[in-house]
Amino acid sequence: MRDHYDVLVVGGGINGCGIANLAAQCGLSVLLVEQDDLAAHTSSASSKLIHGGLRYLEYGEFRLVREALAEREVLLAMAPHIIRPLTFILPHHKALRPVWMIRLGLLLYDHLGSREQLPASQRLTLAEHPAGAPLRPFYHTGFSYADCWVDDARLVVLNAMQAREYGADVLTHTRLDGACRSEAGWLARLTDPSGAPLTVTASALVNAAGPWVERVLETTLGHAGRSRLRLVKGSHIVVPRCYEGEHAYLLQNGDRRVVFVLPYGDYTLIGTTDVPFDGDPATLAASAEEIDYLCGVVNEYFLRPIRPQDVVWSFAGVRPLFDDGSPSATAVTRDYHLELDGSDVPLLSVFGGKLTTHRQLARAALARLASRFDLELPDEPPPALPGGVLPTLTLSAYRHQLAQRYPWLPAKLLTALLQRHGSLIERVLHGATALADLGTDHGGGLYQREVEYLIREEWARLPEDVLWRRSKCGLAMSAAERQAFADAWETRYAGLGMG
């Protein structure tokens, strides 16, 4: 770790890690600090989509949609192991938007952004299409279109790993206690995971603290002013599989919201809500009202109803949106907004943003700092994220190759490891010649060998970092298995630390 950095980035979500990654690629010395785990909050509580945002067209967000659509296939090429194409089915609700409006919106969606791999939208007769089977017969007409699914928390971690490859230092569970301008730049006071104080200086400070961006400005840096932040809570529920197939549904609701129904392994993921929020972003849970709301929307469309008692897991996140004065939480812009304070010792604050447009946000952020460092942004296309360079043309061909090399590895486990690590799976499995070489089976497809890798290479410091962010194995584990893993963490893993 250095005494002085070009850039200190505060916040280990997708915005902070994306900016740190690009800054390191530009040759800057970078320190990223996160008070909790990487992707601990908003960035792991998303709908897991790389998408243009079809409904944003209604609010005139054409630039945002165009930028997001163009990013889909760029990101797909960068990380084919954690991002994959996903077909959406949009049943037409006669009482809501007319058919012509939906068709026009989808034509715009097809042509606003570049599209080479993803198919164009189509009109469907649901009674004649397999995707119509689980739906109520009230819905005759539907539409299909394509976006992408992403493992959101892993997207964040891979950006942090790539930043490290380019020389960045990444400190999790490290709090920024205060910062002030000095002759050396920003003088920042930090507290490390052990509670020990650290002091560093940086030529520029990037405030990418998400829901805490104004707290960093006002409390830590003393920059009080009018609120520019609009906190909107979004909750999701997970239930046993509602339907067969790997397609998703986009459901319209009478309040002009849309709800996604998404395949999620052996489960179905449903979300999200849009609820104004003014509490502590660190203490979030899906409310009973939100769960009822999501169940109600699904039950209006699907033959087999879901009930709150069917929910096996729920999660909630707060989206730190830029307050554009919109009257409702649903209408607030999802676009990002950057504010630069000072030029010699700059402070750049980030408001809003989406998983899909994190690269473009990072480029815009570095462009704002370019004059301070005489920067030239790297050319496109960007390098693949860690694990994204495959020895074969497709992920399925690579999986077949791995199955031949590791015939003792159960097929489901091989697929899960490949979808988490891509070509880095070979580091996880290095030297293993039998299932027993992976060590203790903690349940849910989680083995000791991978846990040690996640601690050593991916900043995992607590059981929940592994169970719910680096993997989603916690969902497939029983309560007893999760408790046993927490106990094993204390006795076996807690002292390992990063290598």
N, C-alpha and C positions, 0 to 999 in steps of 0.2 A: 504494500500500500504506500502511496506517495504522500508527501506533505502538501503538494499543490497539484491541482487539476485544471485543465482547461474548462471543463464543464462538470458541475455537480447537478445530478438529476434527482429530484425528490419524488418518489412514487414508483412502485414496482408493478403497476398494472400495464395494460397493453400500450398506453400512450408513453409512459415513462420508459418502458423497455424498448419500444420502437425507436424513440428518440435517442436513447443511449446507444442502441445498435448502430443507427445511421451515423451518429457523431463519431463513434469509434471507427467505422469504416472510412470516415473522412480524415482519419489520422489524428483526431483530437484525443487527449488523455481524458478519460471519463470515469467518474465515480457515481454509481447509482445506489441510493439508500432507500430501503423500504422498512416501515415500522413493524410490519407483520410478515406474512409470507408473500412471495410473488403470486399475483392474481388472487390474493386472499379475499377480495371483496367484489367490486362490480365486474371485473373481467372474467370471473369464473361463475357469475350468476346470470349469464346471458342465455339467449335462445339457441346458442351454438350454431349460428348461421353466418356465412359469408354471402351477403345478398345486397341487391341494389336498393331494396326498400320499396316494394310496389306501392304501398299505401302513401308514401311520401309524395307521390305524384299529385295527389289530391290537394296537397298544401303548397304546390308550386316549387318544390325542392328539386328542380331539374338538374342544377349543377351537382348537388350531392348525389343524386341517383346516377347521373352519368359517370361521375368519378368512381362510385361504388361498383357499378356494373363493369367498368373497365378493369377494376382490380380483381374481379372474381377469378379469371383464368390466370392472371399473374400469380396470385397466391396459390392457386391449385398447382401450378408448375413448381413453385418454391417448396411446397410441403405436401406432396401427394399422399404421405402416410397419415397426416392428421386432417386433411381436407379432401372431401370427395363430392362429386356431383349428387344432387338430390332433386328428384322430380316432385313438384307440388301440384296437388289437385285443389282447385278452387270451385266448390259447388256454388251455383248461382242461386241466390235467395231473391225471389221475385219482389218481396216487399222492401228490399234495400236498393242497391245500385242496379240500374237497368243493364241489360245484356250489352247494349252498344257501348256503354261507358267502360265496362270491364274489358271488352274486346279492344277498344281504343287504347286503354291503359296498357294492355299487354303488348299491343303493337309498338307503342312507345318504348316499353321495356325491352322489347326485342332489338330495337334499332338505336337506342340512345348510347349504348356501350358496345365495345367490340365483343364479338362472340364467335369463337372458332370451334370449341369442343362442346359447348352446351347447346342443346337443341332449342328450336323456336317454340313458341307457345302454340297450342292447338285447342280447338273447341271439341268437346266430348259430349256424347250421349251417355249419361251415367248408367242407364239401364243395360247398356250393351258393353260397358267397360268394367274390368275387374275392380277398379277403384271405387265404383259405385255400389259394390256389394254390401259394405257395412253401413251405408247411408240410408236414411229414411226415404221412402219412395216419393215423397214430396219434391225431392230435388231431381229434376229431369236433365237439366243442362249443366255442364261443368266445363272447366278449362284446365289445361295443364301448362306448366311453365317450369323452367329450371333455375335453380340457384345452387348453393353449395353448403354442406354441413362442415363444421369445424370443431375440433376439441379445443375450446377456448382457452382453458388454463394452460394447456401444452403450447399453444401458440405464443403465449406470453413467455413461458420458460424457454422455448427455443430461441426467441429473440434475445433473452438474457444470455443464453449460452453462446450465441453468435457474437454478441457484444464482447463477451469474455475472450472469444477466439481472436478478436481484433484488439485486445489489450485492455478492455475496460475492467474495472474492479466493481463487483456487485456485492453489497452487504445487505442481507435480510435481517429482520428483527433488530434493526438499527434505527433509532429515532433521531430526527432533527430537533434539537432543543432550542436553537436560536441561530440567527445569522445576521450579520451587519456588514456594510461596506467598509473596506479598509484600504490602505495603500497597496496591499497585495491582492485586492479583489474582494470577493466575498469571504468573510471569516465565519466559518460554520462550526457550531458546537454540536456534537453527536454523542449518543449513548449507545454502546454496543450491546450485544445480547447478554453479556455478563453483568451489565450495569456500569461498566467502566466508561469514563468520558474520553472522547476523541475530539481532536481539533484539526480541521483541514482548511485550506484556502482554495478558492476556485475563481477563475476569471469570469465565469458566467454561471448563473443559477437558473435551472429550469424547474418550475413548480408544476409538476404533473401528478399532484396528490389526489386527483379524482374528487370524491365527495369532501375531502379535507382541503381543497385548494384555497378556499377563502380563510380557513383556520390557519393555514400556513402564512398567508398574506397578513392577516390581522393580528393573530396572537404571536406568531414566531417572528415575523419580520416587521411588525408594527405598521402595516399598510392598511389602515382602516379606510373604508369608503362605502359607496352604495353597493348593495348586493348584486352581483352579476350571475349568481348561481341559482338554478332552479332544480331542486332535488325531486326526482320522480322515482317512486318505488315500483319495481317490477317483480312479481312472484311467479314461480313455476311449480307445477306438481308432476310427480312421476307415479304412474299406475301400471298394473300388469297390461300386457299387450292388448290394444283395443281392436286390432285388425291384422290381417296377414299382409305381407309385402314390405318393401323398403322405401315406399313413397311416403310423402308427407301431405298434410291437408292445411289449407289456409281458410279459416272460417270467418265470415263476416258477422258482425253483431250490430244490433240496433243502435248502440251508442257510438257508432262509427269506428269502434276499435276492431282489430282483427286478432284472432287467436290462432297460434300455430299448434298443430298436432303432429308430433315428430317421432319417427322410429328411434328407439334408444336401447339397442341390444334386445334383451328379453322384455323390455318395458316400452311404454309410450310416455313421451315428455310433452307436457301441455303448458302453454304460456303465450303471452305474459299479460300482466295487469299494468295499468298506468294510474298510480295513486300519488297525489302530492304528499311529500314527506318533509318533516322538520325535526326529526329526532336524531339520535346517535346512529350514524351509519354502521358502527361496529356491532350493533345489537339489532339484528333483523330477523324476521321470520314471516312466512306467509300467514296472513290472518285467516280466521274462519270465514270472513266475508269474501276474501279473495278466492279461497278454495271453492266456496259455493258458486261464485261468479264463473270460474273456469269450468266447473262441472256443468253449470247451467248452459253455457255456450255449446259445449260438446254435446250435451243431451238434446239440444235443438236439432242437431244434424245426424247423430248416430243412432242406429237401431238399438244397440245394447247400451243402456245407461251406465254412467259411472257415478259413484257416490263418494262423499268425503271419506268414508271409512275404507274406500279402496286405495287411498293414497298411501304409497309405501315410502315416499320421500318427498320433501318439498324444500325449496330454497328461495331466497329473496335477495335482491341487490338494489342499490340506489344508483340511478343514472345521474351523473352530475352535468346537467344540461345548461347551456348558456341561456339566460333569461332574455328572450326576445319580446316579452310582453304579451305572448299568446294567452288567451283567456282560459284555456284548459291544458291539463297535463298532456293530453293526447296530441295537441296541436303544437307543442313547443318544438322548436327545431332540433333535429338530431345532428346538425352540422357542427363542426368544431369552430372555436373562436380562440385566437391567440392575442394576448396583451403583452406588449414589451414596455418595460420601465427602465429607462437609462440606456446609454449606448456604450460608454466606457466600461462600466461594471454592470452588465445587463441582467435584468430579472425577467424571464419569460414565463408567463402563466398560461396554462392550458385549460380551456373550458370545453366540455362536451367531447364529441368524437364517437366513433364506432369501431368495432373490431375490423370491419371490412376496409375502412379508410385509414387505418393506423399508419400505413407507410406514407401516404400522401400528407397526413398530419405531420409526420416526422420531417418530411422534406420541407414543408412550409415552415416548421419551427427552425430548422437549420438555415433556411434562407433568411429568416429574420436575424439570425446571429452571424450571417456570412461576413458582413463588413467588419465585425470585431475580430474575426480569425482569418480573413482573406481566404474563405473556403471556396472550393468547387465541389458541388454535389456529384456523387458517382453516377455514371451513365446507367441507363436502363438497358436490358432487364437486370434485376437484382440477383445476387447469388442465392442459391438454394439455402434454406434453413437447415440446421443440423439434422442429419438423417434423411434429408430430402433428395440426395443424389443416389439414385438406385443403379445397381449394376445391370439391370434389365430395363426394357422400355416401359413396362407397366408394373404396378404393385402386385397384381395377380401372378405375373410371370416370376417375379422375385419370390413370392410366397411359395410357388411350386418348386423353385430351386432350393429354398430353405427346407422345405418338407423332405426333400431327398437327402439333404446334408444332415438333418436332425430328425431321423425317422422315429426316434423315441419321444419326441415332443408332441403332446396331444394337439390335435388340429385347432381346437378352440383357443388354447393357450398361445400357439404360434401366431394365430391371427391377431389376438389381442396385443401381444408384444410387438408385432410388426406395425400395427396401427398406432402404437404409442411411440415407438422408437425409430421406425423406418430402417435405414441401413445401419443405424447404431445398435440394432438388435445384436449384431455380431460382437460388440463390446460387452453387452449384457451376458451373452452366452459363451464368451471366450473360454475355451478349455473344457467346457461341459461335454460329456459323452453319454450321460444318462440323466434321467429325471432327478435322481437322488443328488446329482451334483448341483442342483439349484437350491438345495438346502431346505429349510423348514417350509412346509406348505401352510400358509396362514389362512387359506380359504379364499374363495372368490377369484381364483386365478392369480393370487399374489404369493410370490416365493421370496425366500430370504435373499437370493442372489440379486433380484431386481431391487429390493428394498435398499440393499447396500449400495447399489449403483445410484439410486435416486438420492441417497444421502451424500455420496461422494461427488457426484457430477451435477446434481440439479438442486442443490440448496434445501433439500427436505430436512426439516429440523424437528417436526412434530408428527405424531401419527396421522392427524387429519390432513397434513400436507400430502401424504402418500395416498390415503384412502379416498380423498374426495377431489384432489386437484391433479397430482402427477398421474394418478390412475382414477378410475371410478369403481375400483374393486370393492369399496365399502358397501356399495349398493347390492352386490351379489353375496355379501357375507351376512351371517346371522349376527344377532346382537352379542351372542356369546363369543363368536369369532372376533368381532371387533374389539371386545373387551380383552380377549386373550392377546390380540395384537398390541393393544395399548400397554398391557403388562409386559409383553416381550420387548417393547420399545424401551421401557425403563431399564430392563436388565441386560439387553443385548445391543441396542442400537443407539441409545442416547449419547454415548460417548464417542461415537465414530467421527462425526463432523466432516467437513469438506476436506478432500485431499489436496 
